[in-house]
Amino acid sequence: MYDIIIIGAGTAGLSAAVYGVRAGKQVLLLEEKVYGGQIISAAEVENYPGIRRISGYEFAENLYQQAKDLGAELKYERAVEIQEEEGKKVVLTNRSRYEGRAVILATGARNRRLGLEREEELTGAGVSYCATCDGVFYRGKDTAVAGGGNTALEDALFLSGYCRNVYLIHRRNEFRGEEKLVRALREKENVSMVLESQVICLNGKEHLESVTVKNRRTEATEEIPVAGLFIAVGQEPDNQAFAEIVSLDAYGYVKAGEDCRTNRAGIFTAGDCRTKEVRQLATAAADGAVAALAACAYIG
Ligand code: NAP
């Protein structure tokens, strides 16, 4: 029996593990894919207090090693259900069953899809959700980025260093992301902004060859030949497996306040998967600490 079972090994889950093991608890982390979470695909992190500049990958690696060296255990399994039995929680995974005294949900969020007809089929064949992972395959080619937040702006800047032309396609004529990034992009000769527009069709046989874009104001459509489309339209949570044991909001986030307590005693939540205003690396780490200490207090 573990003291704390943490579902998700991103920044929130790994931070919770650090605090849990340092409080003397036996901690199990369950992770479906790779540890590190979303930050792995950030080329550079410049806004984590106390670290002037670090790559997302190095940040994640350091945090994982820290949790592991302190004694946290990690298993690569997908948690599919949480059950309650007398005085304990049971986490069922795709492979096994684990018992714990408290659970922390730190499932993060996954990349939102555009919802286009051939989006899944062409993922890995021209469609990508990670410019820093896949951008290098498009050296010298034309690419597009969909989105208007910081991720889309950073992706477009990153790609402008590799690609012949980069089209930044955003549904409004103002960006959600930082002005500093917008200014940097406007200075790039190979970046074109396609504003008030949405990608409506992905074209190509086995690989993406072009995108059809529709102007939302004029309703005019245009075909832009690109070998790659990087979709950066935000994230959405993936908590449906836990909808019966904890309350979720209308968007699927686990309902909890800054104390990281769910409506179910002994189940806590941390990071991007919970209802919150600010989803940042620093707030994910902070949540991890709050949730772990709350779990320790619950266990007693
Ligand atoms: P985001 O800020 O939520 O932006 C998502 C963008 O996608 C918005 O511009 C949105 O348009 C657009 N969008 C959403 N759904 C769409 C759809 N169905 N079709 C077309 N466009 C759609 O997401 P993000 O850029 O991934 O950033 C997430 C968080 O991480 C933010 O807080 C961000 O500041 C932070 N972040 C920080 C850094 C950094 O500090 N270095 C880097 C990356 C991300 P609208 O604007 O019209 O809503």
Residues whose N, C-alpha, C, O or C-beta is under 5 A from the ligand:
A	BS01	NAP	E44 R113 L114 G147 G148 G149 N150 T151 A152 R171 R172 R176 A232 V233 G234 R279
